[in-house]
Amino acid sequence: MFADFKWVARAYSEFANAPRGYLNRWGNSIFFGEPSNVYWDPGFIRQVFTDPISRTLPKGNKCVIGDFGAGDGHVSEIVGSQMKQLYDCHISPIGIDRYDEDLWREKPKPIIKTVQGDLKDLPFALDSFHAGILSFVLFFIGEKEQRLVLEQIHNVMKDNAVLVVLNYGAFSEDKTAKAYNKLLSGYVAAADRRSIDEVVAENRYTSCEKLGVMAREAHFGVLSMTDLTNAAFGYTSPEIYGRAARFKDDQLAILEKLYKECKQEGIIPFERDSLRAIRPMYTCVLQKKPSP
């Protein structure tokens, strides 16, 4: 359970042993006892993406991987490099995203072929991809559209192809999941200047259990579901969000008020003397079932 306050005791230990201020930064974590960043650390990416994908791809052959919601393509770039070096498998990564100049200021990696497109209406033929990556994407859209995205990805993947999903959210669908959805949705509400209740109703931060249900409805098989919260141990806080998004004072005030309310509820583990809450995260490995 997330409300195990032994995590808070561990938090102080990990925080004390991490580089100064390290865990106050966006995406930084302690991954199996070592400083890591869940967005670009090669060791983290290998365990979450490269190793599960490698088990289903033919060695020595050129395979096409879809990086759905790729951003600058750093994840698929690292996966491609690791697949070639470790498994003798040559990857051709395709990054699919909106690539709106206002959203993506960093130029995609040269190794990545980029395609501008909407994940809810993918511009690819059936059976186009040998594997897929969906890294920290689903919380940008609401639950109803998450179902559609999974259906679209299923359509463009080959039989037996694996899709690895990495997502923020609680592992089990219980009151803790609802509390985390409220807490994490506060960032979206503050950034977009929207009502927190409106964002919470969209249920962007789907639990791992709920994602498994949606994946099966989209005709995926679920190979594994793993809670990474205790493995990639990090924090979420108004301070961290404020630095990353450069919030104005009124936006930060909205977020701080929400965090204080959530801390008072006592469902989510917070550090005793701060508004830092343990950050929930999980991964699902899905596989497209062969057509009957």
Buried (B, 14 or more C-beta within 10 A) or exposed (E): EBEEEEBBEBBEEBBEEBEEEBBBBBBBBBBEEEBBBBBBBEEBBBBBBBBBBBEBBEEEEEBBBBBBBBBBBBBBBBBBBBBEEEBEBBBBBBBBBBBEEEEBEEEBBEBBBBBEBEBEEBEBEEBBBBBBBBBBBBBBBBBEBBBBBBBBBBBBBBEEBBBBBBBBBBBBBBEBBBBBBBBBBBBBBBBEEEEBEEBBEBBBBBBBBBBBBBBBEBBBBBBEBBBBBBBBBBBBBBBBBBEEBEBEEEBBEBBBBBBEEBBEEEBBBBBEEBBBBBBBBBBBBBBBEEEE
